[in-house]
Amino acid sequence: HFYSLTQIPRPSGHMEKITEFLLDFGKNLGLESFVDEAGNVIIRKPATPGMENRKGVILQAHMDMVPQKNNDTAHDFEKDPIETYIDGDWVKAKGTTLGADNGLGVAAIMAVLESKDLKHGPLEALITKDEETGMYGAFGLKPGTLNGEILLNLDSEDEGELYIGCAGGMDVTATLEYKEVEPEEGDIAVKVTLKGLRGGHSGLEINEGRANANKLLVRFVREAVASYEARLASWEGGNMRNAIPREASAVVTIPAENEEELLGLVKYCEDLFKAERVDVPKGEVPEEIQDNLIDAIFACQNGVMRMIPTIPDTVETSSNLAIIVIGNGKAEIKILARSSSDSMKEYLTTSLECCFSMAGMKVEMTGGYSGWQPDINSPILHAMKESYKKQFGVEPAVKVIHAGLECGIIGAIIPGLDMISFGPTLRSPHSPDERALIPTVQKFYDFLVATLEQTPEK
């Protein structure tokens, strides 16, 4: 089933083909299948005989994938299938994201729905749209659409771990319009590109100290402006709010006599930077606006801000300076702020607002969602811990994840849901290094099946 999903283009924002595929899958099994107002696919499977008295279970995953590729990879995510291959114990993709986030969760749901010999109570599959770009499917879910009392979110990335809480988030967007000015006569234009960084998930891997292309590039640009009379013409860095930027580029103009010094600065920054002469642009950012923009980007909070005081090894609050686009008379900067504490999320977003407001930018907060508060007395948590130990001989780890799971949003729409998130082991989701550990997929599925068999009674 996962392979079939890799053959269907499903980047965030382009759900038509995958929606039709999943709807047909459910209908061909003779199951009630429909698309709700928000574009989510919902499929219902009745309880197996003798299990009608069990609590209803919602199996939840998202249908979209993050479209990231290496610079030298030719791939159209709206048309081309993902090219997969096996490397030892791992499934990988050739130069692109794999889509195991969250394709493996969807594949597990498909396997459960088509099985004739599993024991389970009433089941509902909720496969949401556009999770990666704003959790739009989860936000659009209407109260009363689902009947289940337990939600199993199949969108975690470490087998053997049960997640009972997650961070909330907020999209921070700063914009500024300006009138371009003409470059100085005799100036040349140089495009400086930074690439080859690891990137990664802005929640799960934000604590690893991975370099952010935008934050590295601003150090270069600020030095070029201060020391070599450079002027900023344009900037493009990052393309997904929840992915640590892997690449960024800026076009700067400089007096021709300073070219050698600027190239020396590029060389000083070693192999990650590349410079090439380009045509002089028609316009560039006015100097006073340019300086304020650069200073704001330089000062912007990026990375881990605070750990959870009671769980010191878990990130509480962080921000990702995700996307910068400057040029043609407009500057736009997008940041994803995360925190499992609503008060710290408010503190962080306010500090970001202050940073960019001082640069004269308009700052908007959108797409906010609360975190999922853990319930250590959850009945399904107790049942799953016992089941895991019985199957595999060890206790599963119980954790809070510093990523935005749909559980927080769905739980707010359907109060009282008993929720757990789990999944197979993935590494580097949201980057072309994404990979899935094959031996953990079987364990994940066996555990899911056992959980359905042991669902508590109503």
N, C-alpha and C positions, 0 to 999 in steps of 0.2 A: 504493500500500500504506500509506503514512503517513496519507493521508486516511482510509482505512478504520479505522486504529487510533484516530484522533481521534473516531470515531463510537461507540467502545466504551468505556464508563466503566471506568477502570483505576487509581483512586487506590491508593496503597500500602495493603495490608490487605484489599483487595477484588478478588481476582484471578480470581473464578469465571468471569466472562464472557470475559475476555481469554484465559484458559487454554483454555476450550472452543473459542474462535475459532481459536487457533493450532493446537490439536490437530486440528481439522477441516481446517484449511488443509493440514497435512502429509499427512493421510490421503487427502484428495481428490487429492493429487498422486501417490498410490500409494507414498508413502515410509513407512518404519518410523517411527512417531510414538508417543510415550508420555509419561506424566507420572511423574516419579520420586517417592520417598518425601517429598522436601522440597517438592514442588509445582512443580518446574522442568519446562518442556516441552523434550523432546529429540527431534530429528528427524534421521534419517540419510539421506544421499544417496550412492549409490555413485560411484566414480570414473568419469570418462568414458573410453571405450576408448583404450588406450595410455598412460593416466596412473595405472595401478594401482600403479606402483612409487614414487609420490610419498609423502612423509610425510603422514599424516592431519592435517587441519586442523579445529579447533574454532572455529566462528564464534559469538561470545558477546555477548549484550546482555541488558538486563533489561526485563521487561514492564510494570512499574509506573511511575507518574509522580507527581510532587509535586503535591498539591492546594492551590494557593494562589490566592486571588482578591482583587480590590480590595473594599474595604468596601461600596461601592455597587453591586456586581455580584451579581445574583441567579443563583446557579448551584449545583446539587447534583451534586457530583463522582461520587456513586454512581449517578446516574440520567441526567444530561444529557450529551450530546455536547459536545466542545470546538468553539466557533465560531471558525473560522479565517478569515483574510483576507490579501491580498497588499498590501504597502506598499513600492513600489519593488522592491528586490532582496531584500526580507525577507518571510518568512512569520511572521505573528503571530496571537495569539488575542485575543478581545474580553474584556478584563478578567480573564483567568485565565492560569495557566500553559499553555504550548502542548503540552507533552509530547513535544517533539522530543528531550528527554532522557528516555528513550533510545529514543523511538519511531522515530527515523530509523535507528538501528542495527538495530532489529527489522525495519523495512521493507527495508533493504538485504539482510538475511538472507533475507527472503521472496522478494525478486527473484532472488537467486542460486538458491534452492531450486527455483523454478518455471521457470527458464531451461532451454531445450533445446539451446542452442548454445554455452554456456560450456565451457572446458576446465579441468578441475580434478581433483585427486586425491580420495581418500575424504574426505567432509565430514560433520561433525556440527554441528548447530545446538544450542546450549545457551542457552535463553532463561529467565533466572532470575526468581524471584518476590521481591517485597518488598525490593529492593536499597536503596531510599531510606530505609527505616525501620530497617534493621539488617542488611542483606545476608543475610537469613535463608535464601534459596535457595542462595546460594553456601556458607554455613556448613553447610547440610544435605546438600550433595553427597557421595555415598559413593564411596570409592576403588573403581575397577574399573567405574564406570558408563560412562566415556568411554574411547575408544581412541586419540584423536588425540595427536600429539606437538607440535603447534604450536597456540597459542591466539591468535586475533585478537579482541581486545576492541574493540567498535565504540562506545565510550562516552566519547570525548574531544571537546573543544569548539573545537578550532582546526585547520582544514584546513592541511595542509602541515607538521604537527608529529607526530612519532612519540614516544610515551611509553614509556619502558623501566623506569620505577619510580614508586612512589606512596607516599603517607603511610599509616601505620597510624593507628588511632583507638581511642578508649575513651569509652564513655558514663559520665558521672559524674552520679549522682542523689543529691541531699541532701533528706532529709525530716525533718519535725518535727511531732508532734502536740501540741496545746495545748488548754486549756479556755478558751473565749471568755469575755470579760467584757462586761457591759452598758455601753453608751455613757453618758457623763455626761448628767444631766438638763439639757435646754436646748441641747444640742449639735445642730448640723445636719450633714447628710451631703452631700458633694460628690464626684462622679465626675469624675476628671481623665483624659482620654484623649489619648494621643500617637499620631499617625498621619501618613501621607504620606511615610514614609521609603522609601528605594530597596530595602532588603532585599538579597537575592541569595544566592549559594552560599557557605556558610561555609568552604569550602576554596578554591575558585577565585578568589573576590573578597574574601577576608579581608584581603588586602594593600592594598586600595584605600582603607582607612580609612573605610568606610561606617558611618554611625551605627547603633548597636544600641539599639532602643527601650527595652529593659530598663535599659540603662546610663544612658540619658538620663533616664528616669523616676525612677530612684533618686536622682538629684541633686535633682529637684524634691521628692520625698517627704521626703528627709532635711532639706531646708531648711524644708519646711512643718512638720515635727515640731519642729525646733530653734527656729523663730522664731514660729510661729503656734499652738502648742499642738495641732497636728493629731495624730490617732490613726489608725493603719492598721486598716481593716476587711477589705479584700480587695485582691487583685492578680491580674491576668491579663495575661500578656505572652508573645508568640510561640506557635507551634504545631508547629514541626518542628525537630528537633534539628540538622539540617544546613542550615537556612535562617537567615540573619541576620534577627532579629526586626524586622518593619516596623511593628508596632503594639503598644501596651501601654496598659493602663488600671488605675487604682487608685481605690478608694473610701476616702476619709478623712473622719473626723468632726472638727469644730472648734467652738469656742464661736461662737455666732451673731455676736457682735460682731467676730470676726476674719475674717468672710467677705470683706469688701472687700479686706483685705490679701492674703488668699489669691488672690483674683481678680487682684489686681495682680501677684502672682508669676506667674500664668498668662500675663498680658499681656506680662510681661517676657520670658517664654520664647517669645514671638512666635507665628507662625501654626501651628506644629506641635501646640500644646496646645489642648485644648478642655475647658471645665469646665461641668458642669450639676448643678443641685440634684437629689438623689434622696432617696427615703425613708430615714429613719434605720434602719440595720440592727439586727437583734436583738442581735448580738454583734460584738465586735472583738478584735483581738489584744492580749493583756496587754502592758502598757507595757514591761516588762523584756525580754520575748521580741521584741516589735516592734523595739526599739532594736538588739538583737543581729542580727536578721534584716536590717535595713536596712544595718547596718555591714558584714555579710558580703557582701551584694549589691554594696555600694559598693566593697569591697576585692577582689572576685573578678576574677581575671585574665581579660581579654577582648581578643581581637585577636591580632596577631602577637607572638610571644614571642622568636623567634630565626630568622634566615635560615641556610641551609646554608652553613657556612664556606667550602667549596670551590666553591660556586655561589652567589655573593652575591645574585643577582637572583631566587632561588627560596626560598620560605618553607619552613623546616624544621619549626617548632613553633608551634601556635596553639591558641586555645580560643574557643568560641562560647557565650556565656551565652544559651542558646536559649529556654528555657521557664521561666516563673515562674507558679505558681498558688498563691495564698494565700487562705484563707477556710474557713469552716465547721470550724474546729478543726484544720486541717492546712495545712502549708506544704510545697511540693515545688518543687525547683529542678533543672533538667536542663541539662547542659553537654556539648558534644561537644569532646573534646580530640584534637588531631591532631599527629602528628610522624612524619617518615620515620626518625627515630632512636628505637629502642626505649628507650634510656636516658633521653633527653629526654622521651619520653612518660611514663615512670615518674616523672620529676622533676616534670613539670607536674601529673599527676594527684595526686601526693602533696601538692603545694602547695595544690591545690584542696580536697583532703580536710582539710588543716589549717585552711584558711580557714573552712569550714562546720562543722567539728568544734568550733571555738572558739565558734560560735553555738549549740552544743548540739544540732546536727543529726546524724542518722544518715546516713552517706555510703556509697554502694554503687558499685562499679565493675562494669559489665556490657558485653557485646558487644565485648570487645576483639579487635582483629585486628592482625597484624603488617603492616609495610610490605612493599613489593615491591622487593627489591634489584636495581638495574640490572645488566645483563650487556652490556657494550659489545662483546663478541666473539660475540654471538648470530648464528647463521647466517641466521635469517629477517630480522634487522635489516639485515645486510649486503645480502641480496637485495632488500629493500624500498627501501633507500637508492639502490641502482643503478637499480631500476625507476622510482622517482619522478623521478630526474634524467633518465632516458631519455624519460619521458613529458612532463615539464613544463619541462625545461631548467634546473632549479635543484635544489640539495640540500635535502632536508627537514631541518627542525630536529629534533634529538634531545634530549628533555627528561625531567625527572622532575616529576610533577604533585603539587601539595599538595591532594590529594583522595583519598578512599578508593575505589579501584577494586577490583573483585572479583578482579582478577588476583592480588593478594597472598594472598587466602583460597584461591582455587582452586589456586594454585601450591603452597601448603602441603599441600593434600589430594592433589595429583598431582605429586609431585616430578619435576623434570627437564623440565617444560614450557618450550618456547621461546615467549615471550610478547611481544606488541606491542599497544599501544592507540592507536587513531587514530579520526578521525571528521570530519564537516563542521563548519563554523564556526557555533557557537551563542553567543548572548549572554544574560546574566542568567537562566540556568536557576534554577529554584526560586523565581522571582518572576513576577508577572503581566507583567513586561516581557520575558519570555523570547521569543526570536526566532531564526530560522534563516536564514542567508544562502544564498539559492537557488543562485547560481553555484557555490558550493563543494560542493553535494550531488552534482552530476555528476562533479566531479573526484574526490571521495571514492569514489564508486561505481566509476568507471573504474580508479582505483588499486587498489581491492579486487579487481576482476576480473583485473587484470594480476598482482597478487600471487598469486592462486590459480593462474594459468597457469604461474607460475614457481616454484612451491613446490619446495624441494630434494628430491632423491631420498632414499629410505631408506638 
